[in-house]
Amino acid sequence: MIRPLLALLALALATAAQAAEPLGPPGAPAAVFPRPDRPVAEIIAAQWALERDREKADEFGQVARLMRFTAGQTVADVGAGSGYYVTRLSPVVGPRGRVLAEDVMPLYLADLERRLRRAGLSNVTVVRGEPHDPRLVPASVDAAILVHMYHEITQPFGLLHNLAAAMKPGGRVGIVDADDIPSRHGTPPKLLRCELSAAGYRETGFSVLDGGVGYLAIFEAPAPDARPDPGAIRPCKDEATRAAPG
Ligand SMILES: C[S@@+](CC[C@H](N)C(=O)[O-])C[C@H]1O[C@@H](n2cnc3c(N)ncnc32)[C@H](O)[C@@H]1O
């Protein structure tokens, strides 16, 4: 009994260490960005909820309509996890489009690659990013989604700054999260707006999703040369988050 537990613990530690291993350039480095002035949730799973429950709520359909995904687009799924969105986006963008499935957890990405191979989805590129940098090709992305993961980003200002460089002009960035404090795996919309605005993003839409899925906030990323200087970014304070017990 002890041995399998130790093996699991060693695997978890190795995974965490691997995820923390810096990959080096390309984007602006982690050290130039301030840390968020609030708790950050731990990464605990590769999916937010069971896919059959998400299907019942038509989670993907709701987000796809609001984000206006279409054939031929390049869509980045930042924090793709086990691929609920990736597998559904692939047929929507079609053979002329591409899905960029990005995550910081190598084990999750390895599982996702197996799933994609089994499903024969050839228009998906799996990308290993870092907490401060999704490491996507500059000016390549029509739309990006960050689903039930914003509260887990240890370096939100770095991630948003580097993501902005990957967006094509006018590209839409959609963030799905629960309206709750980060330690309960959500992000209060007011806090989200403050952090996105500090990184130079402009809100263009906000919808509460049906079926208890949370909300979708849509933003336009700043042009690369209009991004705030990382050193000038002031983290946001959120009273509800600060007052809540751990
Ligand atoms: C709760 S899961 C959600 C996965 C998927 N988006 C979904 O809706 O099922 C959160 C995912 O975000 C990833 N994640 C956490 N911080 C990240 C970061 N800074 N950059 C990219 N992915 C991150 C985790 O590894 C995990 O796969």
The ligand as an SDF file (V2000), in Angstrom:
LIG
                    3D

 27 29  0  0  0  0  0  0  0  0999 V2000
   -9.2640   22.8580  -14.5320 C   0  0  0  0  0  0  0  0  0  0  0  0
   -8.2430   22.5180  -15.9190 S   0  0  0  0  0  0  0  0  0  0  0  0
   -9.3060   23.0350  -17.2560 C   0  0  0  0  0  0  0  0  0  0  0  0
   -8.8830   22.3720  -18.5430 C   0  0  0  0  0  0  0  0  0  0  0  0
   -9.7610   22.7240  -19.7500 C   0  0  0  0  0  0  0  0  0  0  0  0
   -9.5770   24.1040  -20.1500 N   0  0  0  0  0  0  0  0  0  0  0  0
  -11.2100   22.4520  -19.4490 C   0  0  0  0  0  0  0  0  0  0  0  0
  -12.0190   23.3870  -19.5490 O   0  0  0  0  0  0  0  0  0  0  0  0
  -11.5390   21.2940  -19.1400 O   0  0  0  0  0  0  0  0  0  0  0  0
   -7.0350   23.8630  -15.8790 C   0  0  0  0  0  0  0  0  0  0  0  0
   -5.9250   23.6510  -16.8930 C   0  0  0  0  0  0  0  0  0  0  0  0
   -5.1540   24.8390  -16.9920 O   0  0  0  0  0  0  0  0  0  0  0  0
   -3.7900   24.5020  -17.0510 C   0  0  0  0  0  0  0  0  0  0  0  0
   -2.9970   25.6720  -16.6090 N   0  0  0  0  0  0  0  0  0  0  0  0
   -2.8430   26.1900  -15.3840 C   0  0  0  0  0  0  0  0  0  0  0  0
   -2.0540   27.2790  -15.4120 N   0  0  0  0  0  0  0  0  0  0  0  0
   -1.7160   27.4670  -16.7050 C   0  0  0  0  0  0  0  0  0  0  0  0
   -0.9350   28.4370  -17.4120 C   0  0  0  0  0  0  0  0  0  0  0  0
   -0.3180   29.4470  -16.7810 N   0  0  0  0  0  0  0  0  0  0  0  0
   -0.8160   28.3240  -18.7500 N   0  0  0  0  0  0  0  0  0  0  0  0
   -1.4350   27.3200  -19.4170 C   0  0  0  0  0  0  0  0  0  0  0  0
   -2.1690   26.3580  -18.8120 N   0  0  0  0  0  0  0  0  0  0  0  0
   -2.3110   26.4380  -17.4810 C   0  0  0  0  0  0  0  0  0  0  0  0
   -3.6890   23.2740  -16.1360 C   0  0  0  0  0  0  0  0  0  0  0  0
   -2.5140   22.5300  -16.3690 O   0  0  0  0  0  0  0  0  0  0  0  0
   -4.9630   22.5280  -16.5060 C   0  0  0  0  0  0  0  0  0  0  0  0
   -4.7670   21.6940  -17.6090 O   0  0  0  0  0  0  0  0  0  0  0  0
  1  2  1  0
  2  3  1  0
  2 10  1  0
  3  4  1  0
  4  5  1  0
  5  6  1  0
  5  7  1  0
  7  8  2  0
  7  9  1  0
 10 11  1  0
 11 12  1  0
 11 26  1  0
 12 13  1  0
 13 14  1  0
 13 24  1  0
 14 15  1  0
 14 23  1  0
 15 16  2  0
 16 17  1  0
 17 18  1  0
 17 23  2  0
 18 19  1  0
 18 20  2  0
 20 21  1  0
 21 22  2  0
 22 23  1  0
 24 25  1  0
 24 26  1  0
 26 27  1  0
M  CHG  2   2   1   9  -1
M  END
$$$$
